[in-house]
């Protein structure tokens, strides 16, 4: 019998602390902006984005708006945003659960290249050390060195993050 070891790397309490810390980092860096768009990447990125927004509402003085980015993983050039507005001079924070190679974050950026945003920042709950694409992660909950054979799963229950696992 071949079993794969599974190790908890984040509990729900750990996740809550990391989300809160990242929200404070966002508020500190973006305190002078007119508004912030939190762009959750479809899947667990949306759940992480909503958790960030929930924390930001009490600590950031400017309006925080939520948008969803959907990426067709079989054809990552096919990217869509659920709200088509002018993102010129806007602060956008791309949010995903795990950054493996940087590929998904890079393709998510594509949606905003036709505009001239004030800034585009990135946030992930867990960052692995296997960058294949030149994407800098601005806000990181946990950075972890893994082998290429290992995987990280962020587990959710009822729209909340219940933990993260290395397997």
Beta strands, then each sheet from edge to edge (+ up, - down):
strand 1: 7-11
strand 2: 35-41
strand 3: 63-71
strand 4: 79-81
strand 5: 91-99
strand 6: 119-128
strand 7: 139-144
strand 8: 152-157
strand 9: 160-166
sheet 1: 1+ 9- 8+
sheet 2: 4+ 3- 2- 5- 6- 7-
end
